[in-house]
Amino acid sequence: MSAQSTVRSYEKLTVSSPEDVERIIDEGSVKGRMHWIILGLALAGLGFEAFYTGALSGGMSAITEQLGLGGNDVGTLSAIGYSASVLAALTCAKLGDRIGRVRFLVIAKALAVVGALTMMSAQSYGMLLSGRLIGGIAYGIDLGIALAYLAELLPKNKRSWLSFSQAQWYTSTSLALLVTLAAYELGAGLDVWRWSLGVAGAIAFVLLLARIWFMPESPKWLAARGDLPGAARSLTRILGREVTVDRSRMAEVVPAPAIKVKWSALWDKEYRQRTVLANIVGFTEALQYFAIGFYLPIISMDLFGSGFAMAITGSIVFNLFGIVGGVLAVYFARRFGVRISSAWGFAGVALAIFVLATWSDMPILAGFLVPSFFIFCHAAAPGTAGLTMGPLAYRSELRARGSQLVTISRSAAGVVGLFCFPVMREAFGTPTTLLILMAAPLVGLLACVIIKWEPLSDKSDRELHDIGVRQAHDRSLLIDTEDGATG
């Protein structure tokens, strides 16, 4: 039986090589309810971080007043989580390729529960920092590995759905702001942020239980390691019908390449442009969001006045534009490609920042529309581009590390943006700070214009296939000198 007929047979599915596993997943569409649930749980990690970030953003003015924080304190609190995520991503990136995806996704949600509840109950600035540190570790573990997992479970013609993460991000952020606004209107006062973080902890706990119960290991990762029986078991859970191994036709596979592949392969000639573009885009889009988008409630009050409720309401309106942009991101990625869409998105973001910084007497309607345009342009392309490029740039044996490297770039940008914005705002004022930060989208635009790699193209897939063929014929490409003979 051919691999093609294997995939199409409803009565029985068999695999005899990693290529069979890839074809079963890649061909057609999402294959049943369980497949949908598993994809949703992988994306939910990003949605939780958005809710968590939205809860912090909406409650930042209340936190500042209740605990008496200054600009440096706010910047440190905002940035320390992303500093922790950099270290967590560095630590777990290779382990994600070595021992699998799902274990780390479960650990990440357990840490997220602890981090959210620690912050919620904090009575001191030190305890608040501790909770944010734990939450940052959870995010650093989760994001890159979850995206690698998603890329390995999405059918080929649905990979543009990775761009849907921005719609989910802004939906979750809006829900967090609605929870914050509801708590404020119900009389929570300066404790409003505690209620929002408490809800975040409850969401993380539900996701923890769901991941333990529902998520199987990535079949592509198992197959790449030579564990075809394990891949067949995972496929059986995902598809809801039995998948077996045809041992009589089993092809010889390279055992456990993910353990031995070199970190430096990310910078080999075949991957270099992919790595550079994915990380520049990831850094610059995160910098523009975390320096400006995260602080939109504060920017709104600075530029347009009014109180806490009006600032939160304005932020929710801004995020509605992000939801629309995030939904359209899937269409733009499929229609124009991730790179071209990102270039236009960066250009729109730069224009919005320039208008915000230079239009001093902005009327109320423009005060809503210009930040909304910023969010729309960010969500419609560059906001999701780094997360899309990272997992699609590499083969399975490097995918977790490549995705985590983009996570590290985004987290480093989060550290810079979240810390620098409140400090620069105190020193220079909001308009000058915005003009300085306009460099972020301009650099991202330049990178998209110069580097021509398109992650959703057939050419990109063919290049990855050719890399695999060369590895199969030259085992030295898979040897990691750091591991030596231990493999």
C-alpha positions in Angstrom: 0.0 0.0 0.0 1.4 3.4 -0.9 1.7 6.2 1.5 -1.0 8.1 -0.4 -3.5 5.3 -0.1 -2.5 4.8 3.5 -3.6 8.4 4.3 -6.9 8.1 2.5 -7.9 4.7 3.8 -10.6 5.1 6.5 -10.6 1.6 7.6 -7.0 1.3 8.6 -4.0 3.6 8.8 -0.5 2.2 8.9 2.9 3.9 9.0 6.3 2.6 8.1 8.4 5.7 8.0 8.5 9.3 9.3 7.3 10.4 5.9 4.1 8.5 6.4 3.5 10.3 9.7 4.1 13.6 8.1 1.7 12.9 5.2 -1.1 11.8 7.5 -0.9 15.1 9.3 0.0 17.3 6.4 -2.7 16.2 3.9 -6.2 17.5 4.0 -7.6 19.5 6.9 -8.0 19.2 10.7 -9.0 15.6 11.3 -11.8 15.4 13.9 -12.8 16.8 17.3 -9.8 15.6 19.3 -7.5 17.2 16.7 -9.3 20.5 17.2 -9.1 20.2 21.0 -5.4 19.5 21.0 -4.6 22.5 18.6 -6.8 24.7 20.9 -4.9 23.7 24.0 -1.6 24.4 22.3 -2.7 27.9 21.3 -4.2 28.4 24.8 -0.8 29.0 26.2 -0.5 32.2 24.2 -4.0 33.2 25.1 -3.3 32.8 28.8 -0.2 35.0 28.5 -2.3 37.6 26.8 -4.9 37.5 29.6 -2.1 37.7 32.2 -0.5 40.6 30.4 -3.9 42.3 30.0 -4.6 41.9 33.7 -1.3 43.6 34.5 -1.7 46.3 31.9 -5.3 47.2 33.1 -4.3 47.1 36.7 -1.0 48.8 36.5 -2.2 52.2 37.7 -3.9 50.6 40.7 -0.8 48.5 41.5 1.3 51.6 41.3 -1.0 53.6 43.7 -1.6 50.8 46.2 2.0 49.8 46.6 3.5 53.2 46.0 5.7 52.3 43.0 7.8 54.7 41.0 8.7 54.6 37.4 11.8 52.3 38.0 9.6 50.0 40.1 7.0 49.7 37.4 9.6 49.1 34.7 11.3 46.5 36.7 8.1 44.7 37.5 7.0 44.7 33.9 10.4 43.6 32.6 11.4 41.0 35.1 9.0 38.4 33.8 10.5 38.7 30.3 14.0 38.5 31.7 13.0 35.2 33.4 11.4 34.0 30.1 14.7 34.5 28.3 16.5 32.3 30.8 13.7 29.7 30.7 13.7 29.6 26.9 17.5 29.2 26.8 17.3 26.3 29.3 14.4 24.5 27.8 14.9 25.0 24.1 17.3 22.1 23.6 15.4 19.9 26.1 12.2 20.5 24.1 14.0 18.9 21.1 15.6 16.2 23.3 12.8 14.9 25.5 9.6 16.1 23.9 7.0 18.9 23.8 4.1 18.0 26.1 6.0 17.6 29.4 7.2 21.2 29.2 3.8 22.4 28.2 2.4 20.9 31.4 5.2 22.2 33.6 4.6 25.7 32.1 1.0 25.8 33.1 1.8 24.5 36.6 4.2 27.4 37.1 1.7 29.8 35.6 -0.8 28.9 38.3 1.8 29.5 41.1 2.9 32.8 39.5 -0.6 34.3 39.1 -1.7 33.3 42.6 1.6 34.6 44.2 1.0 38.0 42.5 -2.7 38.1 43.4 -1.9 37.7 47.1 1.2 39.9 47.2 1.4 42.3 50.1 4.8 43.7 49.2 6.8 44.7 46.1 9.2 41.8 46.6 6.4 39.2 46.6 4.9 40.9 43.5 8.3 40.6 41.7 8.5 36.9 42.8 5.2 36.1 41.2 6.0 37.9 38.0 9.4 36.0 37.9 7.6 32.7 38.1 5.1 33.7 35.5 7.9 34.8 33.2 9.5 31.4 33.5 6.2 29.7 32.6 5.9 31.9 29.5 9.5 31.3 28.4 8.9 27.5 28.6 5.5 27.6 27.0 5.5 29.8 23.9 8.3 28.5 21.7 7.6 24.8 22.5 3.8 25.3 22.0 4.4 26.9 18.6 6.7 24.0 17.6 4.0 21.6 18.7 1.4 23.5 16.7 3.5 23.6 13.6 3.9 19.8 13.8 0.2 19.2 14.2 -1.3 21.6 11.7 -2.0 20.3 8.1 0.2 21.9 5.5 -2.7 24.0 4.0 -3.6 25.3 7.5 -0.2 26.6 8.6 -1.4 30.1 8.0 -3.5 29.5 11.1 -0.4 30.2 13.1 -1.2 33.8 12.3 -4.5 33.5 14.2 -2.6 33.8 17.4 -2.9 37.6 17.3 -6.7 37.4 17.2 -6.6 35.1 20.2 -4.1 37.4 21.9 -6.3 40.5 21.6 -9.5 38.5 22.5 -7.8 37.3 25.7 -6.5 40.8 26.5 -9.9 42.3 26.0 -11.4 39.7 28.3 -8.8 40.5 30.9 -9.7 44.2 30.6 -13.4 43.5 30.9 -12.8 41.5 34.1 -10.7 44.4 35.4 -13.4 46.9 34.5 -16.2 44.7 36.0 -14.2 44.4 39.2 -13.7 48.1 39.3 -17.4 48.9 38.8 -18.3 46.4 41.5 -16.2 48.3 44.0 -12.9 46.5 44.1 -11.1 49.8 44.3 -7.3 49.5 44.3 -7.6 45.7 44.7 -9.0 45.5 41.1 -5.7 43.9 39.9 -5.9 41.1 42.5 -9.3 40.0 41.1 -8.0 40.0 37.5 -4.9 37.9 38.5 -7.1 35.5 40.5 -9.1 34.8 37.4 -5.8 34.3 35.5 -4.7 31.7 38.0 -8.0 29.9 37.7 -7.7 29.8 33.9 -4.1 28.5 34.2 -5.3 25.7 36.5 -8.0 24.6 34.0 -5.5 24.6 31.2 -3.1 22.5 33.3 -5.7 19.8 33.9 -6.7 19.8 30.2 -3.2 19.5 29.0 -2.5 16.6 31.3 -5.7 14.8 30.2 -5.8 15.5 26.4 -2.4 16.3 24.9 -0.4 13.5 23.3 3.2 13.9 22.3 3.9 15.3 18.8 3.8 12.4 16.3 6.3 14.1 14.0 8.8 14.6 16.9 8.5 10.9 17.9 8.8 9.7 14.3 11.9 11.9 13.7 13.5 10.1 16.7 12.7 6.7 15.2 9.9 6.0 17.6 7.2 5.0 15.1 5.2 3.0 17.6 5.0 6.1 19.8 4.0 8.2 16.8 1.3 5.7 15.8 -0.1 5.8 19.4 -0.2 9.7 19.3 -1.9 9.6 15.9 -4.5 7.2 17.2 -5.4 9.7 20.0 -5.4 12.7 17.6 -7.4 11.0 14.8 -9.7 9.0 16.9 -9.0 5.8 14.9 -6.3 3.2 15.1 -3.0 3.8 13.5 -0.5 0.9 13.4 3.1 0.3 12.4 3.7 -1.8 9.3 7.0 -3.4 10.5 7.4 -5.4 7.3 7.8 -2.2 5.4 9.5 -0.1 8.1 12.1 2.1 6.6 15.5 2.7 8.3 15.4 6.0 10.1 18.1 8.0 11.8 17.7 7.4 15.5 17.1 10.4 17.7 18.5 13.2 15.5 17.1 15.8 17.9 19.5 14.8 20.6 22.6 15.2 18.4 21.8 18.1 16.2 24.0 21.1 16.7 22.8 24.5 18.1 25.0 26.1 15.6 22.9 24.6 12.8 20.5 27.5 13.3 23.2 29.7 11.7 24.2 27.3 9.0 23.9 28.6 5.4 20.6 26.8 4.9 19.0 28.4 7.9 20.9 31.7 8.3 18.5 34.0 6.5 15.5 32.3 8.2 17.0 32.7 11.6 17.9 36.4 11.1 14.6 37.4 9.7 12.5 35.5 12.2 14.4 37.0 15.1 14.6 40.6 13.8 10.8 40.5 13.2 10.2 38.9 16.5 12.3 41.4 18.4 10.9 44.5 16.7 7.2 43.5 16.8 7.5 42.7 20.5 9.4 45.9 21.2 6.7 48.0 19.5 3.9 46.2 21.4 5.4 45.9 24.8 6.8 49.5 24.8 3.6 51.1 23.4 0.7 48.6 23.2 1.1 47.4 26.8 0.9 50.9 28.1 -2.0 52.1 26.0 -4.2 52.7 29.2 -1.5 55.0 30.6 -0.8 56.6 27.2 -4.5 57.2 26.8 -4.7 59.0 30.1 -1.6 61.1 29.3 -2.7 62.2 25.9 -6.5 62.4 26.4 -7.1 62.7 30.1 -10.1 61.1 32.0 -10.0 58.4 34.7 -9.4 54.8 35.2 -12.6 53.5 33.7 -12.3 55.6 30.6 -8.7 54.4 30.1 -9.7 50.7 30.4 -12.7 51.3 28.1 -10.4 52.9 25.5 -8.0 50.0 25.7 -10.8 47.5 25.1 -11.8 49.5 22.0 -8.2 49.4 20.8 -8.1 45.6 21.3 -11.3 45.1 19.3 -9.3 46.5 16.3 -6.6 43.9 17.3 -9.1 41.1 17.1 -10.2 42.2 13.6 -6.6 42.6 12.5 -5.7 39.2 14.0 -8.5 37.5 12.2 -7.5 39.1 8.9 -3.9 38.1 9.6 -4.7 34.6 8.5 -6.1 35.9 5.2 -3.2 38.3 4.6 -0.6 35.6 5.3 -2.3 33.1 2.9 -2.9 35.8 0.2 0.3 37.9 0.3 2.7 35.8 2.5 4.0 36.5 6.0 6.9 38.6 4.9 5.1 41.1 2.6 2.2 41.4 5.1 4.6 42.2 7.9 6.4 44.9 5.8 3.0 46.7 5.3 2.1 46.2 9.0 5.4 47.7 10.2 4.9 50.7 7.9 1.4 51.3 9.3 2.6 51.0 12.9 5.4 53.5 12.3 2.9 56.0 10.8 0.5 55.5 13.8 3.4 56.1 16.3 4.5 59.3 14.5 0.9 60.7 14.5 0.5 59.9 18.2 3.8 61.6 19.0 3.3 64.8 17.0 -0.4 65.5 17.0 -0.6 67.4 20.3 -4.2 68.6 20.2 -5.8 65.4 19.0 -9.7 65.3 19.2 -11.3 62.5 21.1 -12.3 60.6 17.9 -8.8 60.6 16.6 -7.6 59.8 20.1 -9.3 56.4 19.7 -8.8 55.8 16.0 -5.0 56.4 15.9 -4.1 53.9 18.7 -6.7 51.5 17.2 -4.9 51.8 13.8 -1.6 51.0 15.6 -3.1 47.9 17.1 -4.8 46.8 13.8 -1.6 47.1 11.8 0.4 45.3 14.5 -2.1 42.4 14.8 -2.7 42.1 11.0 0.9 41.0 10.3 4.1 41.7 12.3 2.5 40.8 15.6 2.3 37.2 14.6 5.0 37.0 12.0 7.9 36.1 14.4 5.8 33.4 16.0 4.9 32.0 12.6 8.4 32.2 11.1 10.1 30.5 14.1 8.5 27.1 14.0 8.2 27.0 10.2 11.9 27.8 9.6 13.3 24.5 10.7 13.0 20.8 10.6 11.7 18.9 13.6 15.1 18.2 15.2 15.7 22.0 15.4 12.1 23.3 15.6 11.9 23.8 19.4 15.2 25.5 19.6 14.4 27.7 16.6 11.0 28.6 18.1 12.5 29.3 21.5 15.2 31.5 20.0 12.4 33.7 18.6 10.8 33.6 22.1 14.1 34.8 23.5 14.2 37.6 21.0 10.6 38.6 21.8 11.3 38.4 25.6 14.4 40.5 25.3 12.4 43.1 23.5 9.8 42.8 26.3 12.5 43.6 28.8 13.7 46.6 26.9 10.2 47.9 26.1 8.5 47.3 29.4 11.4 48.7 31.4 12.4 51.6 29.1 9.0 53.1 28.4 8.1 54.2 31.9 11.6 55.3 32.6 11.9 57.3 29.3 8.4 58.7 29.8 9.4 60.1 33.1 12.6 61.6 31.7 11.5 62.8 28.2 7.7 62.8 28.2 5.3 60.6 26.2 5.7 62.3 22.7 9.5 62.2 22.6 9.5 58.6 23.9 7.2 57.5 21.1 9.4 59.1 18.5 12.4 57.2 19.8 10.5 53.9 19.8 9.4 54.4 16.2 12.8 52.9 15.3 11.4 49.5 16.1 8.9 49.2 13.2 11.3 50.9 10.8 14.0 48.3 11.5 11.4 45.5 11.1 10.2 47.0 7.8 13.8 47.1 6.5 14.5 43.5 7.4 11.3 42.3 5.6 12.4 44.3 2.5 15.9 43.0 2.4 15.5 39.3 3.4 13.3 37.5 0.9 12.5 34.2 2.7 8.7 33.3 2.8 7.8 30.6 5.4 4.5 29.6 3.8 5.9 29.0 0.4 6.4 25.6 -1.4 10.0 26.7 -2.0 10.6 26.8 1.8 9.2 23.3 2.2 11.4 22.0 -0.6 14.5 23.5 1.1 13.7 21.8 4.4 13.2 18.5 2.6 16.6 18.9 0.9 18.2 19.6 4.2 16.8 16.3 5.5 18.1 14.4 2.5 21.6 15.8 3.1 21.5 14.9 6.8 20.5 11.3 5.9 23.6 11.0 3.8 26.0 12.9 6.0 25.6 12.0 9.7 28.3 14.5 10.7 25.6 17.2 10.2 23.8 15.8 13.2 26.6 15.4 15.6 26.6 17.9 18.5 30.1 18.3 19.9 28.8 19.5 23.2 27.1 16.1 23.8 30.0 14.1 22.3 29.5 10.4 22.4 26.7 10.5 24.9 24.2 11.5 22.2 
